[in-house]
C-alpha cells in the first residue's frame, strides 16, 4: 500500500485493498489504453534445472 501521489494533473494511487486491478475505476474513466502489470511472485518448488522446468515455469506465467 502506498500513499497517493499527485503528479502534474494526475493522482496516482494503490487500490490493492479494494480491487487487485481496479477495472471498475478504469471503465468509469473511459480511457483509451489500460496498462496493468501483475508483479506478484510465482513460487517454484525448488530450483529450475531442466528444459522441462523452464517450460513449466513458462506455462505458470502464461496461464496466470
Secondary structure as a PSIPRED ss2 file (coil, helix, strand):
# PSIPRED VFORMAT (PSIPRED V4.0)

   1 X C   1.000  0.000  0.000
   2 X C   1.000  0.000  0.000
   3 X C   1.000  0.000  0.000
   4 X C   1.000  0.000  0.000
   5 X E   0.000  0.000  1.000
   6 X E   0.000  0.000  1.000
   7 X E   0.000  0.000  1.000
   8 X C   1.000  0.000  0.000
   9 X C   1.000  0.000  0.000
  10 X E   0.000  0.000  1.000
  11 X E   0.000  0.000  1.000
  12 X E   0.000  0.000  1.000
  13 X C   1.000  0.000  0.000
  14 X C   1.000  0.000  0.000
  15 X C   1.000  0.000  0.000
  16 X C   1.000  0.000  0.000
  17 X C   1.000  0.000  0.000
  18 X C   1.000  0.000  0.000
  19 X C   1.000  0.000  0.000
  20 X C   1.000  0.000  0.000
  21 X C   1.000  0.000  0.000
  22 X C   1.000  0.000  0.000
  23 X H   0.000  1.000  0.000
  24 X H   0.000  1.000  0.000
  25 X H   0.000  1.000  0.000
  26 X H   0.000  1.000  0.000
  27 X H   0.000  1.000  0.000
  28 X H   0.000  1.000  0.000
  29 X H   0.000  1.000  0.000
  30 X C   1.000  0.000  0.000
  31 X C   1.000  0.000  0.000
  32 X C   1.000  0.000  0.000
  33 X C   1.000  0.000  0.000
  34 X C   1.000  0.000  0.000
  35 X C   1.000  0.000  0.000
  36 X C   1.000  0.000  0.000
  37 X C   1.000  0.000  0.000
  38 X C   1.000  0.000  0.000
  39 X C   1.000  0.000  0.000
  40 X C   1.000  0.000  0.000
  41 X C   1.000  0.000  0.000
  42 X C   1.000  0.000  0.000
  43 X C   1.000  0.000  0.000
  44 X C   1.000  0.000  0.000
  45 X C   1.000  0.000  0.000
  46 X C   1.000  0.000  0.000
  47 X C   1.000  0.000  0.000
  48 X C   1.000  0.000  0.000
  49 X C   1.000  0.000  0.000
  50 X C   1.000  0.000  0.000
  51 X H   0.000  1.000  0.000
  52 X H   0.000  1.000  0.000
  53 X H   0.000  1.000  0.000
  54 X H   0.000  1.000  0.000
  55 X H   0.000  1.000  0.000
  56 X H   0.000  1.000  0.000
  57 X H   0.000  1.000  0.000
  58 X H   0.000  1.000  0.000
  59 X H   0.000  1.000  0.000
  60 X H   0.000  1.000  0.000
  61 X H   0.000  1.000  0.000
  62 X H   0.000  1.000  0.000
  63 X C   1.000  0.000  0.000
  64 X C   1.000  0.000  0.000
